[in-house]
């Protein structure tokens, strides 16, 4: 039985911070088993959050410099995490932080220099999991579905509610996955209008009412009618969504209530389109799974035929870091870790670039 001890790193579009997960993987025959041993979530400082948020506007030179300094910062966080927990690891698997995602142009970019991360931490690093897929004509996203298949295959659907909502499921023997659209990104944009990082538990949203014009305008966004494979990102949000929200003159509670109903409308639409079972299960992870009002609204819209499963907080907060750790292990085994059925690439691949410390 092959065993790997891996640290997975994840920074998502919701900009809530860096997730670090020390994971154990065991491979027996063709089956992978996992255990999440130690975790840490490091919130971004206001300065780091603003720099990450606005990195799309940096010049090429500034972005490349930030790529290096952010990689060093990641390395320092991991080194402290390893020392504090007295860990022995095989390697680090890092998602980095996505600054640009324009797959229609063959472009995606995740900052967090693998060489700087390796040097600063003193450990081997696997990162840059997306660019190989784009080079083969794929979207470079979503990547998490390989983990959904190998680690969470007992569920009919896996839904992640980070900055963006994405879903994965099996269809005709293939794993299908795509970005549905909005999740915490729109909710956090609204709460920031009152200098609140996020709406804890949906406490504000639950006291709102529907703004019909805003809801219908959001539901009419062209992205939702695109066929999969498809993925989206911060650029789309800023270009298409923010103007709708900012043009809506209403109270924060109503904006949040409407946004929650919008994203639950889109999620339930996709789930119902892709199941013919009388009973199906939906695993929900990501920060949105901690929003009680959002989950209650989603359950109402899906009805009793879909069981909405909200796992432990540890898994909710660390599933993506866990799966990037798994992707690193798959890369070391030279096994497929990016699925062309998901991304639209010419073929499946074993992706990720390995950096050795100096």
Residue pairs with C-beta under 8 A, 6 or more apart in sequence:
1 26
1 27
1 28
2 26
2 27
2 333
3 24
3 25
3 26
3 27
4 24
4 25
4 27
4 90
4 329
4 332
5 22
5 23
5 24
5 87
5 88
5 89
5 90
6 22
6 23
6 24
6 25
6 89
6 90
6 91
6 92
6 93
6 325
6 326
6 328
6 329
7 20
7 21
7 22
7 23
7 78
7 81
7 82
7 87
7 89
7 91
7 92
7 93
7 123
7 325
8 19
8 20
8 21
8 23
8 92
8 93
8 94
8 95
8 318
8 320
8 321
8 322
8 323
8 324
8 325
8 326
8 328
9 18
9 19
9 20
9 74
9 78
9 92
9 93
9 94
9 95
9 96
9 112
9 321
9 324
10 18
10 19
10 21
10 95
10 318
10 320
10 321
10 324
11 17
11 18
11 19
11 52
11 95
11 96
11 97
11 112
12 19
12 162
12 163
12 286
12 320
13 98
13 162
13 163
13 164
13 185
13 233
13 234
14 162
14 163
14 183
14 184
14 185
14 188
14 287
15 44
15 49
15 52
15 53
15 163
15 188
16 41
16 43
16 44
16 184
16 197
16 198
16 287
17 41
17 42
17 43
17 44
18 41
18 42
18 44
18 74
18 77
19 39
19 40
19 41
19 317
19 318
19 320
19 321
20 39
20 40
20 41
20 42
20 77
20 78
20 81
20 321
21 36
21 38
21 39
21 318
21 321
21 322
21 325
22 36
22 37
22 38
22 39
22 81
22 85
22 87
22 89
23 34
23 35
23 36
23 37
23 321
23 322
23 325
23 326
24 34
24 35
24 37
25 32
25 33
25 34
25 325
25 326
25 329
26 32
26 33
26 34
27 33
27 329
27 333
32 150
32 151
32 326
32 329
34 151
34 322
34 326
36 314
36 315
36 318
36 322
38 81
38 85
38 87
39 314
39 317
39 318
39 321
40 81
41 317
42 77
44 52
48 73
51 66
52 97
52 99
55 63
55 66
55 97
55 99
55 111
56 99
56 100
56 234
56 235
56 238
58 66
58 99
63 99
63 109
63 111
66 111
67 111
67 112
67 113
68 113
68 116
69 116
70 96
70 97
70 111
70 112
70 113
71 111
71 112
71 113
71 114
71 115
71 116
71 117
71 120
72 113
72 116
72 117
72 120
74 94
74 112
74 116
74 117
74 120
74 121
75 116
75 117
75 118
75 119
75 120
75 121
76 120
76 121
78 92
78 117
78 120
78 121
78 123
79 120
79 121
79 122
81 87
82 89
82 121
82 123
89 123
90 124
90 332
91 123
91 124
91 125
91 126
91 328
91 332
92 117
92 118
92 121
92 123
92 124
92 125
92 126
92 328
93 125
93 126
93 127
93 324
93 325
93 326
93 327
93 328
93 329
93 331
93 352
94 112
94 114
94 117
94 125
94 126
94 127
94 324
95 110
95 112
95 127
95 129
95 320
95 321
95 324
96 110
96 111
96 112
96 127
96 128
97 110
97 111
97 112
98 108
98 109
98 110
98 233
98 234
99 109
99 110
99 111
100 107
100 108
100 109
100 233
100 235
101 107
101 108
101 109
101 140
101 141
101 231
101 232
101 233
101 234
101 235
102 108
102 233
102 235
103 134
103 138
103 139
103 140
103 141
103 231
106 134
106 135
107 134
108 130
108 131
108 134
108 140
108 141
110 127
110 128
110 130
112 127
114 125
114 126
114 127
114 128
114 353
114 355
115 125
115 355
115 358
117 125
117 127
117 355
118 124
118 125
118 355
118 356
118 357
118 358
119 357
119 358
121 357
122 357
123 357
124 354
124 355
124 356
124 357
125 354
125 355
125 357
126 327
126 328
126 331
126 332
126 352
126 353
126 354
126 355
127 352
127 353
127 355
128 351
128 352
128 353
129 143
129 324
129 327
129 337
129 338
129 351
129 352
130 140
130 141
130 143
130 351
131 140
131 351
132 338
132 349
132 351
132 352
133 139
133 140
133 338
133 340
133 343
133 345
133 349
133 351
134 140
134 345
136 340
136 345
136 346
136 347
136 349
137 344
137 345
137 346
138 229
138 338
138 340
138 343
138 344
138 345
138 346
139 229
139 230
139 231
139 343
139 344
139 345
140 231
140 343
141 179
141 231
141 343
142 166
142 168
142 177
142 178
142 179
142 231
142 342
142 343
143 323
143 324
143 327
143 337
143 338
143 342
144 158
144 160
144 166
144 168
144 177
144 319
144 320
144 323
145 158
145 168
145 175
145 176
145 177
145 339
145 342
146 175
146 323
146 326
146 327
146 330
146 336
146 337
146 338
146 339
147 319
147 322
147 323
147 326
147 327
148 155
148 158
148 168
148 175
148 177
148 323
149 168
149 170
149 175
149 339
150 326
151 322
151 323
151 326
152 158
152 283
153 170
154 281
155 281
155 282
155 283
155 309
156 169
156 170
156 275
156 277
156 280
156 281
156 282
157 167
157 168
157 169
157 271
157 274
157 275
157 280
157 281
157 282
157 283
158 167
158 168
158 169
158 282
158 283
158 285
159 165
159 166
159 167
159 267
159 271
159 282
159 283
159 284
159 285
159 286
160 166
160 167
160 284
160 285
160 286
160 319
160 320
161 183
161 184
161 284
161 285
161 286
161 287
161 288
161 289
161 291
161 294
162 183
162 184
162 286
162 287
162 288
162 320
163 183
163 184
163 185
163 188
163 234
163 237
164 179
164 180
164 181
164 182
164 183
164 185
164 232
164 233
165 179
165 180
165 181
165 182
165 183
165 263
165 266
165 267
165 288
166 177
166 178
166 179
166 180
166 231
167 177
167 178
167 180
167 267
167 270
167 271
168 175
168 176
168 177
168 342
169 175
169 176
169 177
169 274
169 275
170 176
171 274
174 339
174 341
175 339
175 341
175 342
176 228
176 274
176 341
176 342
177 228
177 339
177 342
178 228
178 229
178 230
178 231
178 342
179 230
179 231
179 232
180 263
180 266
180 267
180 270
181 221
181 223
181 224
181 232
181 263
181 266
182 218
182 237
182 241
182 259
182 262
182 263
182 266
183 263
183 286
183 288
184 198
184 286
184 287
184 288
184 291
185 234
185 237
185 241
186 237
186 241
186 245
186 259
186 262
186 263
187 198
187 199
187 205
187 256
187 259
187 260
187 291
188 197
188 198
189 237
189 242
189 245
190 199
190 245
190 252
190 255
190 256
190 259
191 197
191 198
191 199
191 204
191 252
191 256
193 252
194 252
198 287
199 205
199 256
199 291
201 290
201 291
201 292
201 293
202 256
202 260
202 291
202 292
202 293
202 294
202 296
203 293
204 252
204 253
204 256
205 253
205 256
205 257
205 259
205 260
205 291
205 293
205 294
206 257
206 293
207 253
207 257
208 251
208 252
208 253
208 254
208 255
208 256
208 257
208 258
209 253
209 254
209 257
210 254
210 257
210 258
210 261
211 248
211 250
211 254
211 255
211 258
213 248
214 244
214 245
214 248
214 250
214 255
214 258
214 262
215 258
215 261
215 262
215 265
217 244
218 241
218 244
218 258
218 259
218 262
219 262
219 265
219 266
221 240
221 241
222 240
223 230
223 232
223 236
223 240
224 266
229 342
229 343
229 344
245 255
245 259
248 255
250 258
260 291
260 293
260 294
260 297
261 297
263 294
264 294
264 297
264 298
264 301
265 301
267 298
267 301
268 298
268 301
268 302
271 280
271 282
271 302
271 306
272 302
275 306
277 305
278 305
279 305
279 306
279 307
280 305
280 306
280 307
281 306
281 307
281 309
282 302
282 306
282 307
282 308
282 309
283 309
283 311
284 295
284 298
284 308
284 309
284 310
284 316
285 311
285 315
285 316
285 319
285 320
286 316
286 319
286 320
287 316
287 317
288 294
288 295
289 295
289 310
289 311
289 316
290 313
290 316
295 308
295 310
298 308
299 308
302 308
310 316
315 322
326 337
327 337
327 338
327 351
327 352
328 352
330 336
330 337
330 350
331 337
331 350
331 351
331 352
331 354
334 350
335 350
336 348
336 349
336 350
337 349
337 350
337 351
337 352
338 345
338 348
338 349
338 350
338 351
339 348
340 346
340 347
340 348
340 349
